[in-house]
Amino acid sequence: MKSPVRIRTTLCAFALALGGGLALTGCGEDGVSKKSYEVTYEVSGKDVASIVFNEGKGSISDPDMSTEDRPKVPWTRTVTLKGLGAPTLTVTSGSADGDATCKISYKGKVLQEKTAKGAGELAQCSVVSPMAD
């Protein structure tokens, strides 16, 4: 199983890359950043160790991610995000024969779905804000 430090490092690097990408595009405090939208996160699988997700807290470039350890699955959460805040959901499989699937939906349409298999493996679902269109 991957160590919690390695998992945390991977998640931090992912969040930093995402935030840095937003900063480089010049996305700022325009009309889009003040609008909000809802996405639905879903997690399923066998032996899901943890869930990390953007619940809409913090800023667009530095979201305050929420964590749930050893969640009861299937797990569903609808969250409200602002402007260009990226829907982000990461799940970790807990055992060698375990699996964990993440899914992000917007207005009933699946935007992304990924599965991790094996101990400590991650599935990262992250998409561009639907407000960017």
Disulfide bonds with the S-S distance in Angstrom:
Cys102-Cys125 2.12
